[in-house]
Amino acid sequence: MSIAAVVFDLDDTLHDKSATLRLFALQQYDRYTLRQHGVGERDWLARYVALHTELLPKPAVFLALGQGFGLPAELVDTLATDFDHRLGLHAVPFPGARELVHEARAAGALTALLSNGRDAFQRSKLAGLGLASAFDVVLTSGAAGTRKPAATLFEALFCQLAALRPGLRPADVAIVGDSLAHDIRPARTQGWTTLWKSPLTDASADFSSPQLLQIHHHLIPLIRPTTPQEYRYG
Ligand SMILES: [Mg+2]
């Protein structure tokens, strides 16, 4: 087995979403002096993280926070806008995330990001993580108009990678992701190698570990940059 392109999921794979949410919840609490509105810091943090984890649309999250804590409507709008504009800048990476992406590329692999979410928002997280220029291809559901696990999204990404490296085969592509349903199973259907960021195992995952460091040790030695010549004569 050899790998010539590595596709990464973003949230809960490279990006420690719950750490970022906790950090940002407390920042907003301080910056918008929510204590003066009678909001308790612990209650705010707990409700903030719980609502964002429910994967509601962001306006619904802030509406619910505003109603729950009795905040004025203008303040709720301000908090929601601030979230969109600034959360990405404070994105917290998992230990080893940057090293994994950079070393995959340094070893000769193409690197790609495949993420469900609004395009500008997901890209702002990449900037905050220090990974803005670490990928050869960035494909978000917001830009593509279709979400993982749609096969068309995986196929579109493969086409973009193959355009950069003619002769690339599905078997040369690996994916690193935390979601069995959104990352691992649809990638396996494409014939890609699958690395599941999880403490569990599954028949559709070629390797699994909850630690990026373990995934790093498994993945990097598999990377062999391929050239069109190898396919032409090989
Ligand atoms: Mg994820």
py3Dmol code that shows the C-alpha trace and the ligand (Angstrom):
import py3Dmol

protein = """\
ATOM      1  CA  MET A   1       0.000   0.000   0.000  1.00  0.00           C
ATOM      2  CA  SER A   2       1.288   3.470  -0.787  1.00  0.00           C
ATOM      3  CA  ILE A   3      -0.353   6.824  -0.290  1.00  0.00           C
ATOM      4  CA  ALA A   4       0.095   9.840  -2.570  1.00  0.00           C
ATOM      5  CA  ALA A   5      -2.690  12.110  -1.278  1.00  0.00           C
ATOM      6  CA  VAL A   6      -4.103  12.642   2.210  1.00  0.00           C
ATOM      7  CA  VAL A   7      -7.588  14.086   2.785  1.00  0.00           C
ATOM      8  CA  PHE A   8      -8.395  15.546   6.207  1.00  0.00           C
ATOM      9  CA  ASP A   9     -11.679  16.289   7.913  1.00  0.00           C
ATOM     10  CA  LEU A  10     -11.603  19.519   9.984  1.00  0.00           C
ATOM     11  CA  ASP A  11     -13.985  19.609  12.980  1.00  0.00           C
ATOM     12  CA  ASP A  12     -13.159  17.087  15.711  1.00  0.00           C
ATOM     13  CA  THR A  13     -10.301  15.733  13.573  1.00  0.00           C
ATOM     14  CA  LEU A  14      -7.730  18.561  13.261  1.00  0.00           C
ATOM     15  CA  HIS A  15      -9.802  21.213  15.037  1.00  0.00           C
ATOM     16  CA  ASP A  16     -10.651  20.703  18.726  1.00  0.00           C
ATOM     17  CA  LYS A  17     -14.110  22.159  18.331  1.00  0.00           C
ATOM     18  CA  SER A  18     -15.204  21.844  21.953  1.00  0.00           C
ATOM     19  CA  ALA A  19     -11.988  23.508  23.224  1.00  0.00           C
ATOM     20  CA  THR A  20     -12.539  26.382  20.792  1.00  0.00           C
ATOM     21  CA  LEU A  21     -16.186  26.735  21.857  1.00  0.00           C
ATOM     22  CA  ARG A  22     -15.295  26.834  25.560  1.00  0.00           C
ATOM     23  CA  LEU A  23     -12.571  29.413  24.932  1.00  0.00           C
ATOM     24  CA  PHE A  24     -14.818  31.569  22.768  1.00  0.00           C
ATOM     25  CA  ALA A  25     -17.814  31.322  25.122  1.00  0.00           C
ATOM     26  CA  LEU A  26     -15.695  32.768  27.939  1.00  0.00           C
ATOM     27  CA  GLN A  27     -14.234  35.456  25.685  1.00  0.00           C
ATOM     28  CA  GLN A  28     -17.699  36.595  24.655  1.00  0.00           C
ATOM     29  CA  TYR A  29     -18.818  36.491  28.273  1.00  0.00           C
ATOM     30  CA  ASP A  30     -16.046  38.917  29.213  1.00  0.00           C
ATOM     31  CA  ARG A  31     -16.042  41.142  26.123  1.00  0.00           C
ATOM     32  CA  TYR A  32     -19.799  41.711  26.215  1.00  0.00           C
ATOM     33  CA  THR A  33     -19.903  41.990  30.039  1.00  0.00           C
ATOM     34  CA  LEU A  34     -22.646  39.386  30.324  1.00  0.00           C
ATOM     35  CA  ARG A  35     -22.288  39.375  34.120  1.00  0.00           C
ATOM     36  CA  GLN A  36     -23.929  42.807  34.051  1.00  0.00           C
ATOM     37  CA  HIS A  37     -26.922  41.199  32.334  1.00  0.00           C
ATOM     38  CA  GLY A  38     -27.271  38.792  35.250  1.00  0.00           C
ATOM     39  CA  VAL A  39     -25.711  35.842  33.435  1.00  0.00           C
ATOM     40  CA  GLY A  40     -23.651  33.384  35.505  1.00  0.00           C
ATOM     41  CA  GLU A  41     -20.363  32.376  33.902  1.00  0.00           C
ATOM     42  CA  ARG A  42     -20.778  28.620  34.505  1.00  0.00           C
ATOM     43  CA  ASP A  43     -24.366  28.584  33.266  1.00  0.00           C
ATOM     44  CA  TRP A  44     -23.343  30.534  30.182  1.00  0.00           C
ATOM     45  CA  LEU A  45     -20.500  28.137  29.373  1.00  0.00           C
ATOM     46  CA  ALA A  46     -22.594  24.988  29.887  1.00  0.00           C
ATOM     47  CA  ARG A  47     -25.561  26.217  27.825  1.00  0.00           C
ATOM     48  CA  TYR A  48     -23.308  27.667  25.104  1.00  0.00           C
ATOM     49  CA  VAL A  49     -21.414  24.412  24.570  1.00  0.00           C
ATOM     50  CA  ALA A  50     -24.569  22.263  24.787  1.00  0.00           C
ATOM     51  CA  LEU A  51     -26.479  24.306  22.205  1.00  0.00           C
ATOM     52  CA  HIS A  52     -23.556  24.470  19.769  1.00  0.00           C
ATOM     53  CA  THR A  53     -23.027  20.717  20.120  1.00  0.00           C
ATOM     54  CA  GLU A  54     -26.628  20.091  19.018  1.00  0.00           C
ATOM     55  CA  LEU A  55     -25.613  21.269  15.527  1.00  0.00           C
ATOM     56  CA  LEU A  56     -28.467  23.738  15.306  1.00  0.00           C
ATOM     57  CA  PRO A  57     -28.129  26.567  12.776  1.00  0.00           C
ATOM     58  CA  LYS A  58     -26.081  29.329  14.443  1.00  0.00           C
ATOM     59  CA  PRO A  59     -28.914  31.920  14.493  1.00  0.00           C
ATOM     60  CA  ALA A  60     -31.050  29.363  16.395  1.00  0.00           C
ATOM     61  CA  VAL A  61     -28.240  28.786  18.919  1.00  0.00           C
ATOM     62  CA  PHE A  62     -27.923  32.489  19.722  1.00  0.00           C
ATOM     63  CA  LEU A  63     -31.688  32.966  19.745  1.00  0.00           C
ATOM     64  CA  ALA A  64     -31.958  30.174  22.332  1.00  0.00           C
ATOM     65  CA  LEU A  65     -29.128  31.663  24.403  1.00  0.00           C
ATOM     66  CA  GLY A  66     -30.786  35.074  24.272  1.00  0.00           C
ATOM     67  CA  GLN A  67     -34.150  33.688  25.355  1.00  0.00           C
ATOM     68  CA  GLY A  68     -32.645  31.477  28.053  1.00  0.00           C
ATOM     69  CA  PHE A  69     -30.685  34.303  29.648  1.00  0.00           C
ATOM     70  CA  GLY A  70     -33.104  37.151  28.877  1.00  0.00           C
ATOM     71  CA  LEU A  71     -30.642  39.115  26.725  1.00  0.00           C
ATOM     72  CA  PRO A  72     -31.699  42.097  24.575  1.00  0.00           C
ATOM     73  CA  ALA A  73     -32.222  41.274  20.885  1.00  0.00           C
ATOM     74  CA  GLU A  74     -29.473  43.671  19.687  1.00  0.00           C
ATOM     75  CA  LEU A  75     -26.947  41.993  21.936  1.00  0.00           C
ATOM     76  CA  VAL A  76     -27.978  38.555  20.634  1.00  0.00           C
ATOM     77  CA  ASP A  77     -27.423  39.748  17.044  1.00  0.00           C
ATOM     78  CA  THR A  78     -24.043  41.187  18.000  1.00  0.00           C
ATOM     79  CA  LEU A  79     -22.957  37.927  19.655  1.00  0.00           C
ATOM     80  CA  ALA A  80     -23.987  35.895  16.584  1.00  0.00           C
ATOM     81  CA  THR A  81     -22.142  38.207  14.178  1.00  0.00           C
ATOM     82  CA  ASP A  82     -19.075  38.233  16.418  1.00  0.00           C
ATOM     83  CA  PHE A  83     -19.142  34.413  16.459  1.00  0.00           C
ATOM     84  CA  ASP A  84     -19.124  34.256  12.647  1.00  0.00           C
ATOM     85  CA  HIS A  85     -16.348  36.814  12.289  1.00  0.00           C
ATOM     86  CA  ARG A  86     -14.019  35.873  15.104  1.00  0.00           C
ATOM     87  CA  LEU A  87     -14.420  32.259  16.245  1.00  0.00           C
ATOM     88  CA  GLY A  88     -12.184  30.915  13.484  1.00  0.00           C
ATOM     89  CA  LEU A  89      -9.283  33.097  14.590  1.00  0.00           C
ATOM     90  CA  HIS A  90      -9.354  31.361  17.977  1.00  0.00           C
ATOM     91  CA  ALA A  91      -9.581  27.813  16.631  1.00  0.00           C
ATOM     92  CA  VAL A  92      -7.681  25.325  18.828  1.00  0.00           C
ATOM     93  CA  PRO A  93      -5.857  22.454  17.107  1.00  0.00           C
ATOM     94  CA  PHE A  94      -5.599  18.966  18.573  1.00  0.00           C
ATOM     95  CA  PRO A  95      -2.064  18.077  19.657  1.00  0.00           C
ATOM     96  CA  GLY A  96      -0.091  17.000  16.602  1.00  0.00           C
ATOM     97  CA  ALA A  97      -2.592  18.339  14.027  1.00  0.00           C
ATOM     98  CA  ARG A  98      -0.273  20.843  12.354  1.00  0.00           C
ATOM     99  CA  GLU A  99       2.646  18.421  12.403  1.00  0.00           C
ATOM    100  CA  LEU A 100       0.555  15.693  10.776  1.00  0.00           C
ATOM    101  CA  VAL A 101      -0.584  17.883   7.864  1.00  0.00           C
ATOM    102  CA  HIS A 102       2.815  19.470   7.336  1.00  0.00           C
ATOM    103  CA  GLU A 103       4.710  16.183   7.475  1.00  0.00           C
ATOM    104  CA  ALA A 104       2.281  14.462   5.114  1.00  0.00           C
ATOM    105  CA  ARG A 105       3.032  17.190   2.615  1.00  0.00           C
ATOM    106  CA  ALA A 106       6.764  17.184   3.323  1.00  0.00           C
ATOM    107  CA  ALA A 107       6.779  13.420   2.675  1.00  0.00           C
ATOM    108  CA  GLY A 108       5.426  14.139  -0.805  1.00  0.00           C
ATOM    109  CA  ALA A 109       1.670  13.678  -0.462  1.00  0.00           C
ATOM    110  CA  LEU A 110      -0.903  16.069  -1.830  1.00  0.00           C
ATOM    111  CA  THR A 111      -2.976  17.406   1.067  1.00  0.00           C
ATOM    112  CA  ALA A 112      -6.690  18.192   0.981  1.00  0.00           C
ATOM    113  CA  LEU A 113      -9.353  19.370   3.387  1.00  0.00           C
ATOM    114  CA  LEU A 114     -12.914  18.055   3.014  1.00  0.00           C
ATOM    115  CA  SER A 115     -15.313  19.675   5.452  1.00  0.00           C
ATOM    116  CA  ASN A 116     -19.020  20.190   5.982  1.00  0.00           C
ATOM    117  CA  GLY A 117     -19.704  23.832   6.800  1.00  0.00           C
ATOM    118  CA  ARG A 118     -19.882  27.346   5.437  1.00  0.00           C
ATOM    119  CA  ASP A 119     -16.867  28.004   3.214  1.00  0.00           C
ATOM    120  CA  ALA A 120     -15.645  31.298   4.704  1.00  0.00           C
ATOM    121  CA  PHE A 121     -16.245  30.042   8.253  1.00  0.00           C
ATOM    122  CA  GLN A 122     -14.309  26.803   7.741  1.00  0.00           C
ATOM    123  CA  ARG A 123     -11.480  28.709   6.013  1.00  0.00           C
ATOM    124  CA  SER A 124     -11.305  31.174   8.922  1.00  0.00           C
ATOM    125  CA  LYS A 125     -10.735  28.174  11.221  1.00  0.00           C
ATOM    126  CA  LEU A 126      -7.887  27.001   8.981  1.00  0.00           C
ATOM    127  CA  ALA A 127      -6.322  30.454   9.343  1.00  0.00           C
ATOM    128  CA  GLY A 128      -6.732  30.326  13.120  1.00  0.00           C
ATOM    129  CA  LEU A 129      -5.169  26.862  13.229  1.00  0.00           C
ATOM    130  CA  GLY A 130      -2.161  28.079  11.229  1.00  0.00           C
ATOM    131  CA  LEU A 131      -3.133  25.785   8.345  1.00  0.00           C
ATOM    132  CA  ALA A 132      -4.370  28.356   5.800  1.00  0.00           C
ATOM    133  CA  SER A 133      -1.749  27.400   3.201  1.00  0.00           C
ATOM    134  CA  ALA A 134      -1.185  23.790   4.248  1.00  0.00           C
ATOM    135  CA  PHE A 135      -3.603  22.208   1.743  1.00  0.00           C
ATOM    136  CA  ASP A 136      -3.373  21.736  -2.015  1.00  0.00           C
ATOM    137  CA  VAL A 137      -7.177  21.519  -2.188  1.00  0.00           C
ATOM    138  CA  VAL A 138      -9.851  22.826   0.197  1.00  0.00           C
ATOM    139  CA  LEU A 139     -13.390  21.658  -0.509  1.00  0.00           C
ATOM    140  CA  THR A 140     -16.276  22.607   1.772  1.00  0.00           C
ATOM    141  CA  SER A 141     -19.932  21.657   1.536  1.00  0.00           C
ATOM    142  CA  GLY A 142     -20.729  25.383   1.567  1.00  0.00           C
ATOM    143  CA  ALA A 143     -18.783  25.913  -1.664  1.00  0.00           C
ATOM    144  CA  ALA A 144     -19.775  22.612  -3.293  1.00  0.00           C
ATOM    145  CA  GLY A 145     -23.503  22.808  -2.509  1.00  0.00           C
ATOM    146  CA  THR A 146     -23.530  19.207  -1.264  1.00  0.00           C
ATOM    147  CA  ARG A 147     -22.530  17.676   2.057  1.00  0.00           C
ATOM    148  CA  LYS A 148     -20.599  14.649   3.225  1.00  0.00           C
ATOM    149  CA  PRO A 149     -21.370  11.762   2.969  1.00  0.00           C
ATOM    150  CA  ALA A 150     -22.544  12.427  -0.633  1.00  0.00           C
ATOM    151  CA  ALA A 151     -20.433  10.365  -3.042  1.00  0.00           C
ATOM    152  CA  THR A 152     -20.432  13.261  -5.521  1.00  0.00           C
ATOM    153  CA  LEU A 153     -18.443  15.382  -3.045  1.00  0.00           C
ATOM    154  CA  PHE A 154     -15.779  12.674  -2.642  1.00  0.00           C
ATOM    155  CA  GLU A 155     -15.656  12.200  -6.417  1.00  0.00           C
ATOM    156  CA  ALA A 156     -15.292  15.947  -6.988  1.00  0.00           C
ATOM    157  CA  LEU A 157     -12.390  16.074  -4.554  1.00  0.00           C
ATOM    158  CA  PHE A 158     -10.703  13.098  -6.207  1.00  0.00           C
ATOM    159  CA  CYS A 159     -10.969  14.846  -9.605  1.00  0.00           C
ATOM    160  CA  GLN A 160      -9.276  17.943  -8.183  1.00  0.00           C
ATOM    161  CA  LEU A 161      -6.456  15.850  -6.714  1.00  0.00           C
ATOM    162  CA  ALA A 162      -6.024  13.848  -9.931  1.00  0.00           C
ATOM    163  CA  ALA A 163      -5.785  17.105 -11.889  1.00  0.00           C
ATOM    164  CA  LEU A 164      -2.786  18.031  -9.725  1.00  0.00           C
ATOM    165  CA  ARG A 165      -1.248  14.569  -9.939  1.00  0.00           C
ATOM    166  CA  PRO A 166      -2.145  12.760 -13.168  1.00  0.00           C
ATOM    167  CA  GLY A 167      -2.356   9.005 -12.789  1.00  0.00           C
ATOM    168  CA  LEU A 168      -3.574   9.200  -9.187  1.00  0.00           C
ATOM    169  CA  ARG A 169      -5.760   6.186  -8.324  1.00  0.00           C
ATOM    170  CA  PRO A 170      -8.389   6.004  -5.555  1.00  0.00           C
ATOM    171  CA  ALA A 171      -6.187   3.441  -3.792  1.00  0.00           C
ATOM    172  CA  ASP A 172      -3.459   6.119  -3.511  1.00  0.00           C
ATOM    173  CA  VAL A 173      -5.728   8.365  -1.401  1.00  0.00           C
ATOM    174  CA  ALA A 174      -6.056   8.205   2.398  1.00  0.00           C
ATOM    175  CA  ILE A 175      -8.589  10.002   4.565  1.00  0.00           C
ATOM    176  CA  VAL A 176      -8.248  11.002   8.229  1.00  0.00           C
ATOM    177  CA  GLY A 177     -11.600  11.716   9.893  1.00  0.00           C
ATOM    178  CA  ASP A 178     -13.576  11.307  13.105  1.00  0.00           C
ATOM    179  CA  SER A 179     -16.941  10.392  11.609  1.00  0.00           C
ATOM    180  CA  LEU A 180     -17.688   6.855  10.505  1.00  0.00           C
ATOM    181  CA  ALA A 181     -20.778   7.997   8.597  1.00  0.00           C
ATOM    182  CA  HIS A 182     -19.412  11.189   7.038  1.00  0.00           C
ATOM    183  CA  ASP A 183     -15.725  10.406   6.480  1.00  0.00           C
ATOM    184  CA  ILE A 184     -14.772   6.760   6.803  1.00  0.00           C
ATOM    185  CA  ARG A 185     -17.563   4.746   5.176  1.00  0.00           C
ATOM    186  CA  PRO A 186     -18.044   6.986   2.118  1.00  0.00           C
ATOM    187  CA  ALA A 187     -14.250   7.102   1.598  1.00  0.00           C
ATOM    188  CA  ARG A 188     -14.064   3.313   1.829  1.00  0.00           C
ATOM    189  CA  THR A 189     -16.781   3.139  -0.852  1.00  0.00           C
ATOM    190  CA  GLN A 190     -14.455   5.207  -3.072  1.00  0.00           C
ATOM    191  CA  GLY A 191     -11.640   2.714  -2.483  1.00  0.00           C
ATOM    192  CA  TRP A 192      -9.583   5.078  -0.328  1.00  0.00           C
ATOM    193  CA  THR A 193      -7.501   4.043   2.676  1.00  0.00           C
ATOM    194  CA  THR A 194      -9.321   5.021   5.868  1.00  0.00           C
ATOM    195  CA  LEU A 195      -7.820   6.265   9.136  1.00  0.00           C
ATOM    196  CA  TRP A 196     -10.487   6.748  11.771  1.00  0.00           C
ATOM    197  CA  LYS A 197      -9.778   9.165  14.641  1.00  0.00           C
ATOM    198  CA  SER A 198     -11.611   7.154  17.250  1.00  0.00           C
ATOM    199  CA  PRO A 199     -10.974   4.803  20.177  1.00  0.00           C
ATOM    200  CA  LEU A 200     -13.272   2.279  18.455  1.00  0.00           C
ATOM    201  CA  THR A 201     -12.634  -0.038  15.540  1.00  0.00           C
ATOM    202  CA  ASP A 202     -14.791  -0.779  12.518  1.00  0.00           C
ATOM    203  CA  ALA A 203     -14.596  -3.020   9.471  1.00  0.00           C
ATOM    204  CA  SER A 204     -14.565   0.070   7.219  1.00  0.00           C
ATOM    205  CA  ALA A 205     -11.531   1.599   8.975  1.00  0.00           C
ATOM    206  CA  ASP A 206      -8.057   0.424   7.952  1.00  0.00           C
ATOM    207  CA  PHE A 207      -6.618   1.973  11.105  1.00  0.00           C
ATOM    208  CA  SER A 208      -8.109   3.699  14.111  1.00  0.00           C
ATOM    209  CA  SER A 209      -6.799   5.648  17.071  1.00  0.00           C
ATOM    210  CA  PRO A 210      -8.125   8.576  19.113  1.00  0.00           C
ATOM    211  CA  GLN A 211      -4.623  10.140  19.001  1.00  0.00           C
ATOM    212  CA  LEU A 212      -3.328  12.045  15.979  1.00  0.00           C
ATOM    213  CA  LEU A 213       0.188  11.061  17.022  1.00  0.00           C
ATOM    214  CA  GLN A 214      -0.656   7.370  16.505  1.00  0.00           C
ATOM    215  CA  ILE A 215      -2.303   8.154  13.165  1.00  0.00           C
ATOM    216  CA  HIS A 216       0.836  10.101  12.253  1.00  0.00           C
ATOM    217  CA  HIS A 217       3.094   7.106  13.012  1.00  0.00           C
ATOM    218  CA  HIS A 218       0.894   4.846  10.909  1.00  0.00           C
ATOM    219  CA  LEU A 219       0.325   7.195   7.963  1.00  0.00           C
ATOM    220  CA  ILE A 220       3.602   8.956   7.240  1.00  0.00           C
ATOM    221  CA  PRO A 221       5.615   5.786   6.425  1.00  0.00           C
ATOM    222  CA  LEU A 222       2.926   4.815   3.863  1.00  0.00           C
ATOM    223  CA  ILE A 223       3.435   8.004   1.842  1.00  0.00           C
ATOM    224  CA  ARG A 224       5.219   7.603  -1.481  1.00  0.00           C
ATOM    225  CA  PRO A 225       5.019  10.479  -3.898  1.00  0.00           C
ATOM    226  CA  THR A 226       4.058   9.023  -7.255  1.00  0.00           C
ATOM    227  CA  THR A 227       4.836  10.435 -10.665  1.00  0.00           C
ATOM    228  CA  PRO A 228       2.987  10.003 -13.951  1.00  0.00           C
ATOM    229  CA  GLN A 229       6.036   8.045 -15.209  1.00  0.00           C
ATOM    230  CA  GLU A 230       5.478   5.340 -12.623  1.00  0.00           C
ATOM    231  CA  TYR A 231       2.039   4.723 -14.042  1.00  0.00           C
ATOM    232  CA  ARG A 232       3.122   5.042 -17.651  1.00  0.00           C
ATOM    233  CA  TYR A 233       5.863   2.420 -17.324  1.00  0.00           C
ATOM    234  CA  GLY A 234       4.969   0.680 -14.068  1.00  0.00           C
TER     235      GLY A 234
END
"""
ligand_1 = """\
1
MG
Mg -15.473 15.832 11.918
"""
view = py3Dmol.view(width=600, height=400)
view.addModel(protein, "pdb")
view.setStyle({"model": 0}, {"cartoon": {"style": "trace"}})
view.addModel(ligand_1, "xyz")
view.setStyle({"model": 1}, {"stick": {}})
view.zoomTo()
view.show()
